[in-house]
């Protein structure tokens, strides 16, 4: 089967899921090519060694790659960010010849603009496409700090919703990453019989070896690793840690983002003694970071679109056998409670999070070891790379009209 993967992001950017899908499909015997942009994520600056041109062809192992130009940006300026998303969608749409003889197009939709080209090509008689939705649009735009008011949000809804409904309806397959997202996609026009749930997975290459707490600091170690943005609500973590200062609790925040300076200022004003801030850590060093933690903190503000979101750090934590403490409502809270993978708290509620951290810190050694074992086993049963790729491949085969997987 010939597969075209369309993704705005691809290595050398941090785009591990898109790259893993491309190379695994090639390993399974499919002919895979990738249509992507020039690397600029996450800082919005074109990487050294990648001067933009109209077309740049590359070979990444067993995958052919075509890069098309875009407007590089990752700022909080709504006009510039819109130009970034739209420019890739429009630029990729001009590369129809690269998709001329494929059996199916797979769209890795961190945003929806990469679907523009495959949607147009399909209308013109091109290959069917499968849409793998990572963030619901327009919700993720109207609920972000990029949109300043309800009037702008309503205008975006009015502009995008009719097009999105048509994109979903014409898709040969639609994949959502959380149960509520799948339900929402169907409500918005995705055919129920062609819409499925596939959880994202984590890096499984180098699992950490858990380091027990040192004798000279027996506090229970809570880790927040990731973007410190407005939506991640790290300020609630800091305020909760302050409320739990009398408990054996230590919090480490690793990462950067637009809200980090503000959150550090809050910590200083409150004179918080049990929170440490560190700079971002390269992906290849994260195993060492996880090894020195007892619980992973997964937090988001309580916005409607987040209730159907499973943040990637959840799967990463489970793969490491690291139980979670989360304030994310909806699907993630349900998973943690139903599968007994840690503790839950209310969103944007420091007292509730502090109480959950106290509960976690009060676990016996036997209880904690059992919780670690359960989290790792659950990951490989429910969220693993192998199960996810099997499901994606089956969806692509179905969309392409192939009835059986070919054993090569």
C-alpha positions, -999 to 999 in steps of 0.1 A, spaced: 0 0 0 13 35 -9 8 60 19 13 97 20 17 111 55 9 148 59 22 166 90 33 202 96 60 188 119 86 162 113 122 155 125 145 172 132 116 188 150 102 170 181 76 151 161 81 116 174 46 103 169 44 113 132 79 100 126 72 67 144 41 61 123 59 68 90 88 45 98 67 17 113 44 16 83 75 14 61 89 -14 82 55 -32 78 60 -32 41 41 -1 29 56 25 7 56 57 27 63 93 18 60 124 40 48 159 31 59 184 57 72 219 63 106 233 70 116 227 106 109 256 129 90 242 160 90 250 189 107 284 187 93 296 153 127 299 138 138 279 107 165 254 118 201 260 107 209 241 75 173 243 61 170 274 39 135 276 27 128 269 -10 98 259 -31 105 222 -28 131 202 -9 133 164 -13 150 143 13 154 106 23 149 97 59 159 61 62 131 42 45 108 72 39 108 99 12 102 134 25 91 165 6 93 198 25 73 228 14 77 265 26 57 281 54 56 312 75 77 303 106 62 314 139 53 301 173 45 334 191 14 345 209 6 369 181 -27 355 167 -21 369 132 14 354 130 3 320 144 -26 319 119 -2 327 91 20 298 103 -8 273 102 -25 286 70 7 289 51 16 252 56 -19 241 46 -19 262 14 17 253 5 11 216 11 -21 218 -11 0 227 -41 20 195 -38 -8 173 -53 17 156 -77 34 141 -46 1 124 -38 -7 114 -74 -4 76 -71 -9 69 -34 -36 46 -21 -44 66 10 -34 99 27 -28 99 65 -31 134 81 -14 139 115 -36 168 126 -20 186 155 -40 214 138 -65 211 111 -49 231 83 -28 201 70 -62 186 60 -68 213 34 -48 197 6 -60 161 10 -96 174 13 -93 193 -20 -75 164 -37 -103 141 -26 -129 164 -41 -110 163 -73 -108 125 -74 -77 119 -53 -70 92 -28 -91 88 4 -77 103 35 -76 94 72 -77 122 97 -59 116 130 -71 144 152 -48 155 181 -66 187 190 -102 196 184 -107 227 162 -119 254 166 -121 247 203 -83 246 208 -81 281 192 -110 298 208 -101 284 242 -65 295 240 -48 328 249 -44 335 211 -81 346 210 -88 376 231 -126 377 233 -159 360 226 -166 380 195 -134 368 179 -142 332 190 -176 334 175 -161 346 142 -136 318 141 -164 292 149 -185 306 121 -156 305 96 -142 271 104 -171 249 115 -188 244 81 -154 235 65 -145 211 93 -178 193 91 -172 187 54 -137 175 61 -149 150 86 -178 138 64 -155 132 34 -129 113 54 -122 77 47 -114 73 84 -113 96 115 -92 88 146 -96 106 179 -73 103 209 -98 102 237 -134 89 242 -151 123 245 -132 135 214 -145 106 194 -181 114 205 -176 150 196 -161 142 162 -192 121 154 -215 149 165 -197 172 142 -201 151 111 -176 123 112 -192 90 100 -197 69 132 -188 37 113 -155 52 102 -145 69 134 -124 52 160 -104 57 192 -66 53 193 -48 65 224 -14 81 218 17 62 231 49 72 247 86 67 240 93 31 248 130 30 239 147 36 272 126 29 303 140 44 335 152 25 366 134 39 396 157 55 422 143 53 457 142 84 478 175 93 494 178 87 532 187 124 538 155 136 520 126 111 524 100 135 509 77 121 482 88 136 448 61 150 425 73 159 390 57 183 365 76 180 332 65 199 301 52 232 288 46 259 315 19 278 296 -13 295 304 -34 264 298 -12 241 319 -22 257 352 12 252 369 3 281 392 -22 257 409 7 232 415 27 259 433 -2 270 454 -10 234 463 26 228 473 25 257 496 -6 243 513 11 210 517 44 223 531 38 205 564 36 171 546 66 151 531 61 166 497 86 179 472 77 193 437 100 197 407 88 217 377 109 210 346 102 230 314 98 264 299 69 285 285 51 318 284 38 314 320 70 302 337 82 337 348 48 345 363 46 312 381 81 316 396 71 350 408 40 335 425 63 310 442 86 337 454 58 359 467 43 329 486 78 319 499 72 283 488 100 261 501 91 228 485 91 236 448 121 236 425 122 250 390 145 235 363 152 243 327 138 220 300 155 186 296 163 169 262 140 140 254 168 116 255 175 126 291 139 122 304 144 86 316 168 100 343 143 126 353 115 100 356 138 78 376 140 104 404 102 109 407 75 92 426 44 108 410 38 127 378 16 158 380 -7 162 350 -26 195 351 -47 216 328 -73 244 332 -109 233 332 -119 241 296 -145 221 277 -120 209 250 -96 196 276 -123 172 290 -117 152 258 -79 154 259 -53 129 271 -21 149 276 9 130 263 27 132 296 1 108 310 12 79 286 49 88 292 43 85 329 26 52 327 53 37 304 78 46 331 56 30 358 51 65 373 16 69 389 -1 102 382 -18 130 402 -41 149 378 -65 178 378 -76 172 342 -113 166 342 -133 144 319 -117 114 301 -83 115 319 -99 117 354 -121 88 344 -92 67 333 -71 74 364 -100 66 387 -114 36 368 -80 19 362 -66 30 397 -35 47 383 -30 74 409 -50 103 424 -73 130 411 -82 165 421 -104 193 410 -91 217 383 -77 251 393 -83 242 430 -50 243 451 -67 229 482 -80 199 462 -47 192 446 -29 196 480 -53 170 494 -45 146 466 -7 151 471 -11 143 508 -30 111 499 -2 101 475 25 109 501 7 88 527 9 55 507 27 27 523 58 13 505 38 -19 496 9 2 483 32 24 462 51 -6 447 17 -21 437 6 12 421 38 14 400 34 -22 388 -2 -15 378 6 17 359 32 0 338 11 -31 331 -19 -8 321 3 11 297 14 -19 277 -21 -33 277 -40 -2 267 -17 25 254 14 9 238 30 17 205 23 -17 191 -15 -16 198 -18 20 185 1 13 152 -20 -18 146 -52 2 149 -38 30 126 -27 6 100 -61 -12 100 -78 22 95 -56 31 66 -61 -3 49 -99 1 54 -99 36 39 -78 25 10 -103 -2 2 -78 -30 9 -96 -59 26 -66 -78 40 -33 -68 54 -5 -79 32 21 -101 48 54 -90 34 
